[in-house]
Amino acid sequence: MIKLLIYLALAAGLVWCGSTVKLGKRTFFGHVQAIWKTEEMQELKEGVRETAGPTADKVKRGVEAGLAAATKEGSGSGSAGSAGSGSATVPASP
C-alpha cells in the first residue's frame, strides 16, 4: 500500500512538473504537443496506420468474437458470478 502511495506521489509530481516548469519557451508537455503536430509525425502516424491497420482489425474482430462467445456462454447459467465455481453444490452451514 505504501509503495502505491509513493508511486502515485511520484506520478503526480511528474505531471505537475511537466505541465508547469518551463523548458525554454514551453513546458515538457508543450514540447511533446508541438512535436506531435509536426508534418513528420503526421506522416509517421499515417504510415503506422497503413502498416498496422489490417492486424489491428484482426485483433479487434478476435476480441469482439471472444466477448460474444463469453457472453453467450455466461447468459444461460442463472447467475453470472457462479458459473463453474461449484458454489451451488456446497451446503450452507448454520
Number of C-alpha atoms within 10 A of each C-alpha: 5 7 8 9 10 11 11 12 12 12 12 12 12 12 13 11 14 17 14 14 12 14 12 8 8 16 16 18 17 16 15 11 12 11 13 13 10 10 10 11 12 13 11 11 13 13 12 11 13 11 11 11 13 11 12 12 11 11 12 12 12 12 12 12 12 12 12 12 11 11 12 11 12 16 11 10 12 9 9 12 10 12 15 10 8 8 11 10 7 7 7 7 4 3
